[in-house]
């Protein structure tokens, strides 16, 4: 199916906002944002793919109404990046369960990510250039960012980038590690993925709903815990390409909103997160972690010690995205 882009919000929001046409959506209906700083004559640019979670009604809603305020973060970061946001379906709460059509299974099919990027870049070239001289658009740095339920999408997409795999510089996960029952669970998946390559980084910021898998990944990544949640009896080398941080409310007002979430000092977090010797099960007076107790105790420590504000889920999306864009 063909993919064509059309401009929306002309004069209503700085930069260039594009959406795939309803009659030509391609592989996924998609929103594309080029900030004011973007040089339209440039044929090589950095790309951020944003993978949204539930409660997003359509591509326009993601840019216009979603509390993550994606375009605002890109604009205010001052970075020249092209934001590409595929629409993954609309899922919403019905009582204690969910209903809707949110699905990310297709992102795991071979070379799906490569084909999708090729399609969107082709549509963007058609929009930018005259029909008789289409520019050959190239990707500089590629970043995959996700929020909430989009964590499953990011997990699927990292393995289907094909020729763009070498361009992937980082994955940013904002309150997104929900895969406790996945096979393997999210913590193990990302630990294995990071251990298998050295070129890409993973940054995770978490709140109370994604605390368990995030803490587990953090302890595994630092060589302190095993995949079964026990303490590593011999500490392994830490992963240098992983950063897991606790979301919090160290925010400041700017641009009419609270936009930034700074990382807490890791040493401060460690003081209340990592179980002490006295907390651990003991056999013959020696600490003997078993049945995943080491990670479970660390999770419990964070829940008891750290107060999360009510709106932390979207604070993490806004502030975390802005701060990482600013460092790109």
C-alpha positions as CSV (number, residue, x, y, z in Angstrom):
1,X,0.0,0.0,0.0
2,X,1.3,3.4,-1.0
3,X,2.4,5.9,1.7
4,X,1.9,9.7,1.2
5,X,2.4,12.5,3.7
6,X,0.4,15.7,3.9
7,X,1.1,18.8,6.0
8,X,-1.2,19.8,8.9
9,X,-1.2,22.5,11.6
10,X,0.3,25.1,9.2
11,X,0.8,28.3,11.2
12,X,-0.6,26.7,14.3
13,X,2.5,25.0,15.6
14,X,6.2,25.8,14.8
15,X,8.0,23.5,12.4
16,X,6.5,21.1,9.9
17,X,3.9,18.6,11.1
18,X,3.0,15.8,8.6
19,X,0.6,12.9,8.8
20,X,0.1,10.0,6.4
21,X,-3.0,10.4,4.2
22,X,-5.9,8.3,5.2
23,X,-6.1,7.0,1.6
24,X,-2.4,6.1,1.6
25,X,-1.3,5.3,5.2
26,X,1.3,2.7,4.2
27,X,2.4,0.1,6.8
28,X,1.2,2.2,9.7
29,X,-0.6,5.5,9.9
30,X,2.1,7.9,11.1
31,X,2.9,11.3,12.3
32,X,6.1,13.1,11.4
33,X,7.5,16.3,12.9
34,X,10.3,18.4,11.7
35,X,11.2,21.1,14.2
36,X,11.8,24.8,13.2
37,X,15.6,24.3,13.4
38,X,15.4,21.5,10.8
39,X,17.1,22.5,7.5
40,X,14.7,21.3,4.9
41,X,17.4,21.2,2.3
42,X,19.4,18.6,4.4
43,X,19.3,15.1,3.1
44,X,20.9,13.5,6.1
45,X,19.3,13.8,9.6
46,X,19.0,12.2,13.0
47,X,15.7,10.2,13.5
48,X,13.8,9.5,16.6
49,X,11.1,6.8,16.3
50,X,8.5,7.2,19.1
51,X,6.4,4.1,20.1
52,X,3.4,5.1,22.1
53,X,1.4,3.1,24.6
54,X,-2.4,2.9,25.3
55,X,-5.0,5.7,25.3
56,X,-3.8,7.1,22.0
57,X,-6.9,7.4,19.7
58,X,-5.1,8.2,16.4
59,X,-1.9,9.7,15.0
60,X,-3.3,13.3,15.3
61,X,-4.2,12.6,19.0
62,X,-0.6,11.7,19.7
63,X,0.7,15.0,18.5
64,X,-2.2,17.2,19.6
65,X,-3.6,15.7,22.8
66,X,-1.3,13.1,24.4
67,X,0.2,14.3,27.7
68,X,3.7,13.3,26.6
69,X,3.6,16.5,24.4
70,X,6.1,15.1,21.9
71,X,6.4,18.0,19.5
72,X,6.9,20.4,22.4
73,X,9.8,18.4,23.7
74,X,11.5,18.2,20.3
75,X,10.9,21.9,19.7
76,X,12.2,23.0,23.1
77,X,15.2,20.7,23.1
78,X,16.6,22.8,20.2
79,X,17.8,19.7,18.4
80,X,17.5,19.1,14.7
81,X,15.8,15.7,14.7
82,X,13.0,14.2,12.7
83,X,10.4,12.6,14.9
84,X,8.5,9.6,13.4
85,X,5.6,8.2,15.4
86,X,3.7,5.2,14.0
87,X,0.2,4.7,15.3
88,X,-0.1,1.3,17.0
89,X,-3.8,1.2,17.8
90,X,-6.1,2.5,20.5
91,X,-6.4,0.5,23.7
92,X,-8.4,1.8,26.7
93,X,-9.5,0.6,30.1
94,X,-12.9,-1.1,30.6
95,X,-13.3,-1.9,34.3
96,X,-10.4,-4.0,35.4
97,X,-9.4,-5.0,31.8
98,X,-8.6,-3.4,28.5
99,X,-10.4,-3.2,25.1
100,X,-9.2,-2.0,21.7
101,X,-6.9,-2.8,18.8
102,X,-3.5,-2.0,20.1
103,X,-1.0,-4.4,18.6
104,X,2.8,-4.6,18.0
105,X,3.2,-8.1,16.8
106,X,3.9,-7.1,13.2
107,X,6.9,-5.1,14.3
108,X,8.7,-8.4,15.1
109,X,8.4,-9.7,11.6
110,X,11.7,-9.9,9.6
111,X,13.0,-6.5,8.5
112,X,9.7,-4.8,9.4
113,X,11.6,-1.8,10.8
114,X,13.8,-1.5,7.8
115,X,10.8,-1.6,5.4
116,X,8.9,0.9,7.6
117,X,11.7,3.4,7.7
118,X,12.3,3.1,3.9
119,X,8.6,3.8,3.3
120,X,8.4,6.8,5.6
121,X,11.7,8.2,4.2
122,X,10.4,7.7,0.7
123,X,7.2,9.6,1.5
124,X,9.2,12.4,3.2
125,X,11.4,12.7,0.1
126,X,8.3,13.0,-2.0
127,X,7.0,15.7,0.2
128,X,10.3,17.7,0.3
129,X,11.5,17.4,-3.3
130,X,10.1,17.9,-6.8
131,X,8.9,14.8,-8.5
132,X,11.8,14.9,-11.1
133,X,14.5,15.3,-8.5
134,X,13.7,13.4,-5.3
135,X,16.4,13.8,-2.6
136,X,18.1,10.6,-1.4
137,X,17.4,10.9,2.4
138,X,19.9,9.3,4.8
139,X,19.7,8.5,8.5
140,X,22.4,9.8,10.7
141,X,21.8,8.7,14.3
142,X,18.7,6.6,14.9
143,X,17.0,6.5,18.3
144,X,14.0,4.4,19.3
145,X,12.0,5.9,22.2
146,X,9.0,4.4,23.8
147,X,6.5,5.1,26.6
148,X,4.3,2.8,28.7
149,X,2.9,-0.1,26.7
150,X,5.2,0.9,23.8
151,X,7.9,-1.1,25.6
152,X,6.7,-4.2,23.8
153,X,6.9,-2.4,20.5
154,X,10.5,-1.3,21.2
155,X,11.4,-4.9,22.2
156,X,10.1,-6.1,18.9
157,X,11.5,-3.4,16.7
158,X,15.1,-3.6,17.7
159,X,15.5,-6.9,15.9
160,X,13.9,-5.9,12.6
161,X,15.9,-2.8,11.6
162,X,17.9,-4.6,8.9
163,X,20.3,-2.2,7.2
164,X,19.5,0.5,9.8
165,X,20.7,-1.6,12.7
166,X,24.1,0.0,12.5
167,X,22.5,3.5,12.8
168,X,20.8,2.7,16.1
169,X,22.7,4.7,18.7
170,X,20.3,4.4,21.6
171,X,16.9,3.1,22.9
172,X,15.1,5.2,25.5
173,X,12.4,3.5,27.5
174,X,10.1,5.7,29.6
175,X,8.1,3.8,32.3
176,X,7.8,0.9,29.8
177,X,9.1,-2.4,31.3
178,X,5.8,-4.3,31.9
179,X,6.9,-7.6,30.6
180,X,7.0,-9.6,33.8
181,X,5.3,-12.6,32.2
182,X,6.9,-12.3,28.8
183,X,9.3,-15.1,27.7
184,X,11.9,-14.1,28.6
185,X,10.9,-11.3,30.9
186,X,11.8,-7.7,29.8
187,X,14.8,-7.5,32.2
188,X,16.3,-10.7,30.8
189,X,15.5,-9.7,27.2
190,X,17.2,-6.4,27.4
191,X,20.2,-7.7,29.4
192,X,20.8,-10.3,26.7
193,X,20.3,-7.8,23.9
194,X,22.8,-5.4,25.4
195,X,25.3,-8.2,26.2
196,X,25.3,-9.2,22.5
197,X,26.3,-5.9,21.0
198,X,28.3,-2.8,22.0
199,X,27.2,-0.1,19.6
200,X,23.8,0.8,21.1
201,X,22.8,2.1,24.5
202,X,19.6,1.5,26.5
203,X,18.4,4.2,29.0
204,X,15.4,3.3,31.1
205,X,13.5,5.6,33.5
206,X,10.8,4.0,35.7
207,X,7.9,4.7,37.9
208,X,5.9,2.5,40.3
209,X,4.1,0.4,37.7
210,X,7.3,-0.7,35.9
211,X,9.4,-0.8,39.1
212,X,9.9,-4.6,39.3
213,X,11.4,-5.3,35.9
214,X,13.4,-2.0,35.9
215,X,15.0,-2.8,39.3
216,X,15.8,-6.3,38.1
217,X,17.4,-5.0,34.9
218,X,19.4,-2.5,36.9
219,X,20.8,-5.0,39.3
220,X,21.5,-7.5,36.5
221,X,23.2,-4.8,34.4
222,X,25.5,-3.9,37.3
223,X,26.4,-7.6,37.8
224,X,24.7,-7.8,41.2
225,X,21.8,-10.1,40.3
226,X,21.2,-13.2,38.2
227,X,18.4,-13.8,35.7
228,X,16.4,-15.7,38.4
229,X,16.5,-12.7,40.8
230,X,19.2,-14.1,43.1
231,X,22.3,-12.2,44.2
232,X,25.3,-13.0,42.0
233,X,27.7,-14.8,44.3
234,X,30.6,-13.5,42.1
235,X,29.9,-10.1,40.8
236,X,30.0,-10.0,37.0
237,X,31.3,-7.1,34.9
238,X,28.7,-4.3,34.6
239,X,27.1,-3.4,31.3
240,X,28.6,0.0,30.2
241,X,25.8,0.6,27.7
242,X,22.9,0.5,30.2
243,X,21.5,3.2,32.4
244,X,18.4,2.6,34.6
245,X,17.2,5.5,36.7
246,X,14.3,6.2,39.0
247,X,11.7,8.7,37.9
248,X,11.0,11.5,40.3
249,X,9.6,14.9,40.6
250,X,12.6,17.2,40.5
251,X,10.9,19.4,37.9
252,X,11.0,23.0,36.9
253,X,8.3,25.1,35.1
254,X,9.2,26.1,31.5
255,X,7.3,26.6,28.3
256,X,4.0,26.6,30.2
257,X,4.5,23.1,31.6
258,X,6.7,21.0,34.0
259,X,9.1,19.6,31.5
260,X,12.2,18.0,33.0
261,X,12.9,14.9,35.1
262,X,16.6,14.9,36.3
263,X,18.2,11.6,37.2
264,X,18.7,11.0,40.9
265,X,22.3,10.4,42.1
266,X,22.7,6.6,41.7
267,X,24.6,6.4,45.0
268,X,21.6,7.9,46.8
269,X,19.2,5.3,45.2
270,X,21.6,2.5,46.1
271,X,21.5,3.3,49.7
272,X,17.9,2.3,50.0
273,X,17.5,-0.1,47.1
274,X,20.3,-2.7,47.3
275,X,19.5,-5.2,50.1
276,X,22.0,-5.2,52.9
277,X,23.6,-8.4,54.3
278,X,21.1,-8.4,57.3
279,X,18.2,-8.4,54.9
280,X,19.2,-11.6,53.1
281,X,18.4,-15.2,53.8
282,X,21.2,-16.9,55.7
283,X,22.6,-20.4,55.9
284,X,25.3,-21.2,58.5
285,X,25.6,-17.4,59.1
286,X,26.3,-16.8,55.4
287,X,24.0,-14.8,53.1
288,X,22.5,-17.3,50.7
289,X,20.1,-15.7,48.2
290,X,17.4,-18.0,46.9
291,X,14.1,-18.0,45.1
292,X,14.7,-14.6,43.7
293,X,14.8,-13.0,47.1
294,X,17.6,-10.5,46.4
295,X,15.6,-8.8,43.6
296,X,12.3,-9.0,45.4
297,X,13.8,-7.3,48.5
298,X,15.3,-4.6,46.3
299,X,11.9,-4.0,44.7
300,X,10.3,-3.8,48.1
301,X,12.9,-1.4,49.4
302,X,12.2,1.0,46.6
303,X,8.4,0.8,47.0
304,X,8.7,1.6,50.7
305,X,11.4,4.3,50.5
306,X,10.4,6.4,47.5
307,X,7.3,8.6,47.2
308,X,6.1,8.8,43.6
309,X,3.9,11.7,42.6
310,X,0.5,11.0,41.1
311,X,1.3,12.0,37.5
312,X,4.8,10.4,37.4
313,X,3.9,8.2,34.4
314,X,3.6,11.2,32.0
315,X,6.1,13.3,33.9
316,X,8.6,10.6,33.0
317,X,7.6,10.7,29.3
318,X,7.8,14.5,29.1
319,X,10.8,15.2,31.2
320,X,12.7,12.1,30.3
321,X,12.3,12.6,26.6
322,X,13.2,16.3,26.8
323,X,16.4,15.7,28.9
324,X,17.6,13.0,26.6
325,X,16.9,14.9,23.4
326,X,18.8,17.8,24.9
327,X,21.9,15.6,25.3
328,X,21.6,14.0,21.8
